[in-house]
Amino acid sequence: MQIQVLITFACLVWNIQCVGSQSTLSSPSWYSTADSPDVEGPVPLVAGSGSLATDEESPSKDSSESTFSEEEKEEIPDSDMHWHKKLFPLDSTDYLGIFLSCCGLIIASGGGIGGGGILVPLYILVMGFTPKYAIPLSNVTVFGGAVVNYFTNITKRHPNADRPLVDWDLILVMEPLTILGALIGSFLNKLLPELVLTILLVMLLGCTTYETTTKGIKVYKKETKENEAAAKVKESELAKVHNSENAEAVDAESQSFLGDEEKKPIISSELQKIYDEEKTVPLFKVGVLWAVFVVVLAINLLKGGGAFPSPLGIQCGSNGYWASTAIMFLWICIITWWCREYLVKRFHQKKELGYKYVEGDIKWDESATIWYPIACAVAGLFAGMFGIGGGIVKGPLMLRMGVHPRVSSATSACMIMYTSFTATTSFFVFGLLKFDYAILFTIMGVTVTYFGQQGITMLIKKLKRDSLIIFSIAAVVGLSTMLMGLHSAISLMTPSHEEEASFCAAGE
């Protein structure tokens, strides 16, 4: 995203951006962090509200302690007031939460956008986790599903061309700028009041749901006409005429191609080289993506955050903090510039050689390599500002760009694998994973996503309707709108201590 909520890379950058960030006014309640190395002693977080309270201000502390056995308390750090029972024995909230999560994952598996926007509210509202633990648990769930999607989609072929289903050029354009936008959005997240964030979040996801649903209906109607036309042709003698015309056209095209080949053998061989290169996964592009994530992850870890102090002693707001942030921005801008230069050069090469694009392909000319990255940066901005997974925004964005639904789903799932892996690594280092639940949810993500994807794929082939992918995305975004809006409303109605918004609120 997830959140994520693919939870996606937006989750990572928000959680580790500032050391000891505590302001409930400056961040959505589902992204509240209670532990801070700058605060002496425990700083409890009122469950489900996202509000901070000191030991003296929390009259329910004793009653909260009494609900846990001594054996359960032994597994909870003394400095952590976000108590939750161990996984076993499972209770009714566990069964209900797991069931609803599985339903959400099945729906999300078709669209390839993770489903973090569904999981985080479920883990908080149904299973009783605080945001501090719900976000990492949602992320590992999404990561489990993303791994399945990645290795399943990596072997699939494009429906209209002899190349992989995943569009790696699209990832090169979208991912770096999405990260950059998420970093900027995470700062706005800390400054804007929660009420403003909640209203904007519901408006954004609501509009996205409407547009995605509208797109799905249009594609569905188009598919209906095509299927009806194909059925009529099959039942009449027009099919023979159609095949005859196609054979003549192919023969004429072959003769023309051979003629061009005799005139310009070098150009034709170069064009064939491009087609051959596109038949396999471009390893150097994958390497560029990993380079982006590794550098950004390394810088964020060196900056520290939450219960994980900076190894270099960097404090939020210090010169070192802003210098490391500037380096991260510069690195992303350099990669973005390189990707644009590469794609524009590639576009002109294809144009000169007469490269044939198929439906859903994007021509990466000078204009497209400016406006589409800007759109991706805005998508990342929303992801970081609202603390939602980037997939919820990028999935519908790719559909709006005209990308083929299957390509959009596979490409989005691939990006989520990278972002969720990075975020999972961060949460592990920061000690924010509750391992008993994390193991279960990872297995759940892998299993449910696999069978859900297989089922969706069978339906698409049987019904010949790629619109099912679009409706899947619309359903995930719509459910995320309702669940995250509900959780935000509950949090806003819960009394909390208001603090002045700042980048480095210490919660004093």
N, C-alpha and C positions, 0 to 999 in steps of 0.2 A: 504498500500500500503501500491497522492496521492497520492496519491494522489491518499498511498494512495496512478488518482493518487488517491485511496484509498488512496484515501489518507489513509494512514495507519500510523503506529506508527513512521515511518521515518519522517512524517510531524511534529509530536509532538516534537521529540527529536531535530530536527533542529531548530525549532522556539524558543525553550526555553533553548537551551544549554548555551548560553552566554548572559550576561546582556549587552544590547546596542550594539550588533554585527551589523556593518554597512557596511562592506567591500563589494563592488560590485564585486571585483575581486575574492573574496574567496567564493562566493556562487552563484548559478544559479539565473538568474534574476527573476524566478518565485518564489524564496524564499527570496526575499529581505525584510528587516524589517527596517522601518524608524524611529520609535519612540525609544528613549533611555533615561533612567533616568539620564545618565551621561552627556547629552547634554542640554545646556540651550536653551529654546525656540524651536519653530517648526523646524523640519528638513524635508522639502518636498521631496517627491519621484516623479520623473518625470514619468508620467503615461506611462506604456507600455515599459519602457526602463530599469527599475531597477537601474537607476543612482541616486545619491544623489545630492542635490543642496541646497545652503543656500538661504535666502531671497534675498540677494544681487545678487546671481548668477542666479536667475530665472526671466528672463525678461518677461516670459509669465504669471506671477502670476496674474496680473491685468485682463488680458483677460480671464484667467481661472476662476477668481472670478465672472466676469460679466455673465458667462453662468448659474449661479445659482440664483434663486430668494432669497429674504430675508427669506422667510418661510423655504426654503430648507436649507439655511445656518444655521438656528437656530438649526437644528438637527445634525449638524456636529461639533465635538469638535474643539475648537480654535487651539489646538496643532496638528490637523490632516489635512494635505494638500491633502489627498487621496480622493478628493471629488467625489461623485457619486450621481446621482439623487435618489430620493425616488422611491419605487416600483411602486406606482400609481401616474399618469396614465402610463400604459405600452406604450413603444414606439416600433419602428420597430426592434431595436437591441434586445430588450427583447423577442419579439415574435420569432425572428430568433434564438437567443441563446437558448431559452427554447425548441424549436423544435429540434434543433441539439442535445441538451443535452438528450432529450427523446430518440432520435435515438441511441445515444451512450449507454444509460442505457439499452435499449432493447437488444442490442448486448452483453453487459457485463453481463446481467442477466443469460445468459446461462452458462457462464464460472465461475461465482461466484468470480470474481476478482475485483469487485468494479467499475472500469472505471474512476478512478481519473486522469489517464494520458490523458484521453480525455477531461474531464470536465474543468480542470484548464486552458489549452490553450483556450478553448471555452469561458470561463468566462472572460479571459483577452483580447483575440483578437476580439471577437464578441460583448460582452456585455460591454466592457470598464472598467472592474474592474482592480485595481492594484493588483499585487501579494499578497500584505498584506491581502486583503479581498477575493481574488479569492480562495486561499488555504483553509481558514476556510469554505467558502461556498461550495466548492467542497467536503470537509470532511463531512459536515452535510448532503449533498445529498447522499453521499456514505453510511453514517450511517443509513439514512432512508431505503435505499435498503437493507443494511446488516441486519437490524432488521427483515425485511420480510423474507430474505433468511434464517436467523437463525431459526425462529420459524416454517418456512415451512420445512426446512431440518431436524430439530430436531426430527420430527415425522416419517421421511422416513426410510425405511429399506434397508439394504445392498442387492444388486441384487443377490448375490451368497451365502449369509449366513443369519442366523437369529440373526441379531444384527443391531444397528443403522447405518445409512449411514455415519455419521460423524466419522472419525477415531481419537479418542481422544489420542491414543498413539502417533500418528503422530504429533498432535498439541503439546503434551508435549515435543517432540524432537525439533520441528521446531521453536516454538514461542520464548522461552528464548534466544536461540542462534541468532535468527533473530534480536531481540532487541539489543543484545550485538554488533552484526555486524553493526546495524544502528547507535549506539552510536559512534563507531569508524569511520564509514563512514561520520558522521556529522562533525567530526573534519577535515577529509580530504577535505570535502566540503568547509570548510572555508579557506583552505590553497591553493588549486589548482586554477589556473586561469580559468575564465569562458569558454574560448575557449577550453581548454583541457577537461573540464567537458562536454561541448557540443559534442565534437567529440567522447569521450568515451561513452556518453549516446546513441548517434545515433548508434554507433557500437554495443553496448550491446543489445539494443532493436531490432536492425535489425537482428542480429544473432539469438536472441530469437524468433523473428517472423518466420524466415526461419526454425529453428528446430521444432517449434511447428506445423507449416504448414506441414512439412515433416512427423511428427508423425501422424497428422490427416489423411494425405493421406494413410499412411500404415494401420491405423485402418479402414479407409473407405474401402480399398480393401479387408481387412480381413473380414469385415462385409458382403461385397458383396458375397464373396465365401460362407460364412456360410449361408446366406439367400438363395442362389441358391441351396446349398446342402439340406437345410431343405425343400425347395419346392419340390425337386426331391423325397426325402424320403416320403413326405406326399402324393405324387401322385402314389406311388408304394406300393407293398406289403412288401417292406423292413421295413415299419413302424411297421407292426405286429411282424416281426422277431426281430426288435430292442426292442420293448416293452417286448417281451418274454425273451430275453436275460437279459434285465434290471431287470425283475422280479426275474429271477434265481439268478442274482448277488446280488440283495438286500436280498434275502432269505439266501444265503450263508453267506453274511456279517453279517446278524442278528444272525445266528447260531454261527458264529465265535465270535461275540461280547458277546453273552450269555455265551460262553465257557470261554472267558477271564474274564467275570464278576464273574463267579464261582470261578476262580482261584485267581483273584486279585480284590475283591470287593472294597477295599479301594481306589486303584488307579482309578478305573472306576468312583467311586463317586466323587473323586477329579476333574477328567476331566469334569464330568457333571457339577460340581460346577463352573468351569471356563466358560463353555458354558452358564450357567444360568446367571453368572455375566455379561457376554458380551451382554446379551439381552437387558439390560437397560443402560441408560446414567450414567456413573460413576461420581457420585457427588463429590467424593474426588478429582478426576482429575480436574474437573471444579473449585473446590476450590483452587487448586494449581495455576491454571492459573490466577484466580482473585488475588491471593496473589502477584504474579509477577507484575501484572499491577498496583495494588494499591500502592505497595512500590515504584516502579519506578516513578509513577505519583506524589506521595507525595514528594519524593526527588527533582524532577524537579520543583515542585511548590515552595518548600522551597528555591531552588536556585534562583528562579525568572527569569525574562527575559522580554525584550521588554518594554511595558508600565506598567508591573507588577513587581515592585521592590521586592527583596527578603525580606520576613518577618523577616529573621534572619540577614539581612544586609550583606549577602554574595555578594562579588564582583567577577566578572569574572577574573580568573587568581590568585585569592587569595588562601591561604592555605585552607580556608573553602570550596572554590569551588572545588579544586582538591580532598579534603577529601571526600566530598559528592559524587563526581564522582567515586572515588575508592570504596566507600560503595555500590554504585549502581552496579558496575562491580562485586564486591564480592558476592552480593546477587544473581545476575543472575548466576554466576558460581556455587554457592552452589545448587541452584535449578536444574541447568543442571546436576551436578554430581549426585544428588538424583534421577533424572529422569533416567539417564543411569543405575544406580545400580538397580533401580526397574525393568526396562525393560529387562535387562540381566538376572536377577533372574527369571522373568516371562518367558523368552524364554526357559531357561533350564528346568523349571517346565513343560512347554508345551511339550518340546521335550521328556522328560521322560515319560509323560503320553500318548504320541501318538496323540497330538493335530493335527487336520487336517486343514491346511491352504487352502485358496481359492485364485483364481486368483486376483492379485493386492495386496495381503497381503505382508507386509515386515517382515522378520524374524529379530528381534532385537537382534542379537548376539553381541559378543564383537567388531567385525569389523564394522557392520552396525551402532552401536551406537557411533562410532567415525567418520566415513567418512560422513555419512548423516548429523550429526550436523555441521561438518565443512562446508559442502556445504550450509547449511542453514545460517551459519554465513557469508559466502561469499555473499549469496543472500541479507542478511540484510546490508552488507557493501555497496553493489551497491545501495540499496534502500536509505540508509542514505547519501551516497556520491552524488547521482544524484537528491535527493529530490523527488523520485517517490514513489508511494504506494508499499508496500511489496507484495501485491497480484499479481502485474504484473510480479514479479520475481518468487514468490513461486508457483504460479499456474503452469507455464511451468516446474518448477523444480520437482514438484510432478509427473507430467506426465513422465518426464525423469526417475524418480525413479521406474516407472512401476506401479504406483497407478492407480486403475480403474478410468476412466474419471468421473463417477458420484461421486465417493468418493472424488476425487480431487476437484471437483467443490463445493461440500457441505462442505468439510473441510476448503477450502480456504475462503469460505463465512463466516464460523463460526469464523475464526481467524480475519477476517476483522471487524466483529462486535465488538470484544474486543478492537482492536486497534483504530477503528474509535470512539468508545465511549470514550476511554481515551483521544484521541486528541480533541474531541469535548468539553469535560470537561475543558481541558486546554485552548482552544480558548475562551470559555465562561468566564473563570476566568480572562484571559488577556484582555478581552474587545475587541476582534477582530472579533466578529460576527455582521454583519449588519442584524438586526433581521427581518426586513420586507422581505428581500430576503431569509433569512435563513429559515423562516417558509414555504415560498412557495417552496423552493428547497427540504426541508425535505418531504413535502407532495408529491412533484413530484417524489422523490426517492422511497418513499413507494409505490405509485400507479403504476408507470411505471415498477418498478422491479417486483411487484406482477404479473401484467398481462403479462409481458415479460417472466417471469419464467414459468407461466402456459402454455403459448404458446409453449415455447421450450420443456417443458415436454411432451406436447401432440404430438409434432412432433417426439420426440425421441421414444415414445411408438408406434406411428403409423408407422414410417419408420424403427424402430428397429435399430437405428444408434446412438450409443454413441459418434461417431466421431463428431457430431454436437457440442458437448461441447468443443472439442479440437479446432474446427474451430472458435468457438466463442472467445476462449482465444486468438487464433492467430490474429483474427480481431481486438480485443481490443489493443493488443500489437502493431500491425502494425499501427493502427490509432494513437496511442500514439507516436510512433516513428515519424510519419510525423508532427503531430501537435506540439509536444514539440520541434522537430527540427526546425520547421518554426518559432516558437516563439523565440527560442534561436538565430536563424539567424537574426531576426529583432532586437533583443536586442543588438547583437554584432555590427550591422551596425549603431546603435544609439550612438552618442558620449557620453561618460561618464567619470567621474573623476576616474582615476586609483589610488588605494591606495595600500600600502604594505599589503600583506595578513598576517593575524594573527588570533589567536583564539578570541581575544577580541578587535578588531578594534572598536574604538569609534567614528569614523567618525569626527575627529576634524578638 
